[in-house]
Amino acid sequence: MSVCQRNTWDSYFEISTQVKTELEFWKSNCKSIPNLLVCPIHKIPERIIFSDASMYAGTCFVDGNVLQIAHYMFSEQERLKSSTWRELKSVEFILESMFAQLAGKLVKIYTDNQNVVHICRVGSMKLDLHELAMNIYTTCIVNSITIEVEWIPRSENVQADYLSRIFDFDDWAVDDSVFLMFNNRWGKFTFDRFADDKNHKIARFNSKFWVPGTTGVDAFAFDWSGENNWIVPPVCLVCRVLNHVLTCRAKGVSVVPKWKSALFWPMVWNNTENKFNDFITDVVEFDRPKHFFLSGSDRDSVFAKSPFISSVLVFKLDCSS
């Protein structure tokens, strides 16, 4: 029974779990919510964000001298959600990813979905959309972020549209059991260099884009020395990874497929002496292992197949001396 269906004003009625959750939110947070003016003084936005979502990914970017991009690959279940849900999820995602950079600021968010503008202002009668709206509101309140969400035509949101169509083929990972095996053997690892909010093995990690919890975007922008690095890069980046380990005089453990025809192979194998190069101090080989990798968004990837198509090498790297 709803409020409007009561016989008298003092009649009792049952409230849903969702209503109880929202009431608890207000009970817990009313005193901590900063005072807001009913008619706030107009300010120029300190950050401008453009947002969009495709069928398989959502993205937002902060417009500025340095492009800061948050990118979120939808799960198979999330891809079945409405376009409004996916676009709203993108807004939630960048606020959760970059709250520290946006804290205390007025942020203008542009979207080409008019429903998103309305829901961010007043919520939604649809539970899944209202939950996202409440998450957005909570993140803003806790971090003193003021957002103004405004609609723009799709023709003015071309860059966000393009970024939302980027498919991350490299968001696969190794199984937790594999990580724990080598964390016990050659750990304790202190930094996960190629990860995201869904697959990181360590609290401190670098990511390709802005995601919740990331320590920094672009692993190659950081000095890897002084850490015991867990390094599981896309195969196309293995050469660059090895060069960076050498440059930083770093140490850690790296996982690579045993592909002797790959560009990185001459960097790890010394044909003259018929052995691995000296900076590889130990190696473990897995022969076509089962359940070694966890598939990412690309279900047809070779890393989604079990057993794997080739042997896998786990290198202990040490360039610190």
Phi, psi and omega in degrees: 000135180267173179302320184289344183262004181289148178287321179224166181298327185269004180292146177274151173211153184276135178253153183282167177300322181295320178294318179300319180298318181290321177297320178296323178301311182293324178297321184278333191247351184305315184289334183269349180289128181295152178293135179237142177283140177298319175243084186296149177292134182295133177231155174279131180303138180271341175220143177238127183238137173249137187228146175197167178213143173253193179293328187240356179207151174241148181212153169220150173221146178270119181286132180172189180297323176248121183284119179250117189244131168253131185225133187228118176276124179286145174286171180299324179289321181291332179294339179277350180289168179292160177297326177296318178299315182295321179289322178292322177299324179296319178295314178302319186294316182289327177294321178287331182281325189237026184301326181293323180283336183261353185303133176076011185245157170270122186241125174265126180243122178258133178220152178261017178245112184293332178297323180298319178301312182294316184292322178297334181273318189232359183085191184215152174284344178272126190302313185295326178286322181292326178297319177295318179299319179294323177296318178299313182298317182297314179301320180293317181296312183297326185253012179054042177263130174254124181245143170240114182260127186227142179278140171227153178294155182303327181296341178258007182236035188295319184292318177295322178299316179298313182296327181289345180264003175286124179259122181275101180279352188247025180267023172285169181209175172269156179294148181303325181296325177293314178301313182297324178302312183276338173294325177284327185276315185234009183275196005277131180284145185244347184208131175260115191274337181227096187205181172214188185289345183264333189235007182293143182262343184229151182299324179265120182210154172259148181228163179288320179237173173292125176221160178302131175090352184296142176277336179178151180266134179077096182303328184285353177275001186236155176276124183269356182291156179079005179235156169260098193273135170262116192234105176235083187270162166303145185302325182294347182253004186298317178301315180294323178298312182297320177297321181290322177299317180294317181296318182279352187054051186260175175221162180162196181231133181234145180247125179219150173288150179275081181246098186290343178269358182287156181299330184282345189301316178298340179281340182252338186242130178263103182294326182296315183262358177056050179202168176289152181295158192297332182287351173266103188271344178199156181209141174237131181250134176248124183273108180040063187290151174261145176054034179275317182254153172253126182293149176259220183289331181271101182288346179263004181295151176298335180280356176265355184268142177222122003290161180292157188285347181210181173289159178235136180251138174243112183263138165264117184252138177212105176245018188283341183256000000 
